[in-house]
Amino acid sequence: METGLYTFEDGVKELGPVAFSTMLKAAGSACNLDCQYCYYLDKAQQYGGKQARMSEAMLEEYVKQYIEANAVDTVTFCWHGGEPTLLGVDYYRKAIEFQKKYAKGKKIENTLQTNATRIDPEWCAFFRRNKFLVGVSLDGPQDIHDRFRTDKGGRPTWARVMRSMKMMSDAGVEFNTLSTVNSLCAGRGAEVYEFLKSVGSHYMQFLPVVEHVVNKPGFHRPFIVAPSYEGARLAEWSIGAREYGEFLIDIFRKWVVADIGEYYVQMFDATLAQYVGVRPGVCSMLETCGDALVVEHNGDVYNCDHFVYPEYKLGNIMETSLAEIYKSPRRSEFGLAKRRSLPAECMNCSFYFACRGECPKHRFDRNPDGTAKNSLCEGLKAYFEFTKPYMERMRDLLYREMPPSLVMSWARTQIK
């Protein structure tokens, strides 16, 4: 269903103070690992297959523009990749210098997502001193993690990640975990959750892996492409909709009876935020997209990490400022398209207020009338249905200015 609907909230957002995030790919898709499901490794071909590195001059320009473009008191930098630690600690020391130079009274925060195979005491000291929040890519127990997350020589990486996490924990570095939910995770949600708790993760993100691939001459691994690419097939590591829903429900069963307020799961926090009517902390559950831009190593800017394709390029910061790019009609239209392209089935769903159609990258299934449907819909519906009574009780507790953790005693009577 394609509509030109433009809501009051859209207007408030467009006319209000500019506030957006960026995911900086200073090292492009360069990485020391060869994770089978990584949709970013193949972006090297888009940039001539060259080893990427944002120049110091470009880095300074990016820092300056990003801080100036955000009309808010706190600006958060998200260092991503590829593998951002390949640039070395000194690169980030220089970035901190630029942040201090252009902060002009704004508070600066930094997050860095890493595969955690190259962390050493110097990195730990830097992270601790500069209060970096480190995201560790860890899929769970060893057999799940090592199946798809190997290095360039095909060697497993789980043991290296475990050493790095202990090193960061001992050094007082704040970290959380990002785990893919792939085919090996089916039926193992509770096991993955308890494992992540055991290694010290108190904040967990779970990212469903649903990708399409083709075989290309000269490539040792399946080449990840857009679902519309000719000959594309669903990758073997992709999680099914029902399995994804069961994975989330199994974790929720554990969390809702014992862990509220001590362990945080991004999906659960975002769902509760939707019930309360506050902005969720995950972009896939927003009504529109376009507030999390990607900046490549050469200054190119894209709408989203999952849409780094030539047709979605918005500009380059050396030609058009980040502020102008964010305010551009192309960026706005991309964001509004998330809602405008939803089928009637989604708009009429009782859980639309929570799901919002999820991520557009997963809309490759088809309804009987030919409209696009989110491939994870069945699982998401099951998750929202199961969690509804608990979310409603937590919402009511918050409205009464009481902690949502009080729901746990009731939940124990419901979940055996």
GIFEN-V233098 format. One record per pair of residues at least 12 apart in sequence whose C-alpha atoms are under 8 Angstrom apart, sorted by the first residue. I is the first residue (numbers start at 1). GAP is how many residues later the second one is. Records with the same first field share a line. If there is no record, write none. Layout:
I=GAP, GAP
This chain:
1=339, 340, 341, 342, 343, 370
2=338, 339, 340, 341
3=337, 338
4=336
5=335
17=53, 54, 55
18=51, 52, 53, 54
19=50, 51, 52, 53, 272
20=50, 271, 272, 273
21=55, 56, 57, 270, 271, 272
22=55, 56, 270, 271, 272, 273
23=54, 55, 56, 57, 269, 270, 271, 272, 282
24=53, 54, 55, 56, 57, 270, 271, 272, 273
25=54, 55, 56, 57, 59, 269, 270, 271, 272
26=26, 27, 28, 33, 53, 54, 55, 58, 269, 270, 271
27=25, 26, 27, 54, 55, 56, 57, 59, 60, 270
28=16, 24, 25, 53, 54, 268, 269
29=12, 13, 14, 15, 23, 52, 53, 54
30=14, 21, 22, 51, 52, 53, 56
31=50, 51, 52, 55
32=51, 54, 119, 120
33=116, 117, 118, 119
34=115, 116, 117, 118, 120
35=113, 114, 115, 116
36=112, 113, 185, 186
37=111, 172, 174, 187, 200
38=186
39=172, 185, 186, 267
40=41, 42
41=41
42=181, 182
43=265
52=245
53=34, 244, 245
54=243, 244, 245
55=242, 243
58=240, 241
59=36
60=35, 38
61=256
62=237, 255
63=32, 35, 36, 39
64=34, 35, 38
65=256, 257, 258
66=256, 257
67=35, 36
68=34, 255
69=253, 254
70=253
72=34
73=32, 33, 34
74=32, 33, 34, 35
75=31, 32, 33, 34
76=32, 33, 34, 35
77=31, 32, 33, 34
78=32, 33, 34, 35
79=31, 32, 33, 34
80=32, 33, 34
81=32, 33
83=30, 31, 32
84=28, 29, 30
85=29, 33
89=33, 34, 37
109=22, 23
110=21, 22, 23
111=21, 22, 23, 24
112=20, 21, 22, 23
113=21, 22, 23, 24
114=20, 21, 22, 23
115=21, 22, 23, 46
116=20, 21, 44, 45, 48, 49
117=40, 43, 44, 47
118=46
119=45
120=44, 47
121=46
124=43, 44, 47, 49
125=46
127=46
128=43, 44, 45, 46
131=42, 43
132=41, 42
133=40, 41, 42, 43
134=39, 40, 41, 42
135=40, 41, 42, 43
136=39, 40, 41, 42
137=40, 41, 42
138=20, 23, 39, 40, 41, 42
139=39, 40, 41, 42, 53
140=39, 52, 53, 55, 56
141=51, 54
142=16, 17
144=40, 41
145=12, 13
146=12
165=34
169=31
175=26
176=25, 26, 27, 28
177=19, 24, 26, 27, 28
178=26, 27, 28, 29
179=25, 26, 27, 28
180=26, 27, 28, 29
181=25, 26, 27, 28, 58, 63
182=26, 27, 28, 55, 56, 57
183=53, 54, 55, 56, 57
184=53
185=54, 62
186=53, 57, 58, 60, 61
187=56, 59, 60
188=59
189=57, 58, 59, 60, 61, 62
190=57, 60, 61, 64
193=58
197=66
201=62
202=60, 61, 62
203=60, 61, 62, 63
204=60, 61, 62
205=60, 61, 62
206=60, 61
208=30, 31, 36
209=28, 29, 30
210=24, 25, 27, 28, 29, 152
211=13, 14, 15, 16, 23, 24, 27
212=12, 13, 14, 15, 20, 21, 22, 23
213=12, 13, 19, 20, 21, 22
214=17, 18, 19
227=137
240=136
241=134, 135, 136, 137, 138, 139
242=134, 136, 137, 140
243=136
244=132, 135, 136
245=133, 134, 135, 136, 137, 138
246=133, 136, 137
248=135
249=134, 137, 138
252=16, 135
253=162
256=134, 151, 152, 155
257=150, 151, 152, 154, 155, 158
258=150
260=144, 145, 148
261=144
266=15, 16
267=15
269=12
270=12, 15
271=83, 120
272=119, 122, 123
274=79, 80
275=79, 116, 117, 120
276=119
283=76
284=71, 72, 73, 74, 75, 76
285=69, 70, 71, 72, 73, 74
286=70, 72
287=51, 52, 69, 70
288=47, 48, 49, 50, 51
289=45, 46, 47, 48, 49
290=13, 14, 41, 42, 44, 45
291=12, 44
292=12
293=12
294=14
298=18
299=17, 18, 19
300=13, 14, 15, 16, 17
301=12, 13, 14, 15, 16
302=12, 13
303=28, 31
306=55
307=54
314=16, 17
338=19, 22
339=17, 18
342=15, 30, 31
343=28, 29, 30
351=30, 33
355=25
357=17
358=16
359=15
360=14
362=12, 13, 14
363=12
390=17, 21
393=14
394=12, 13
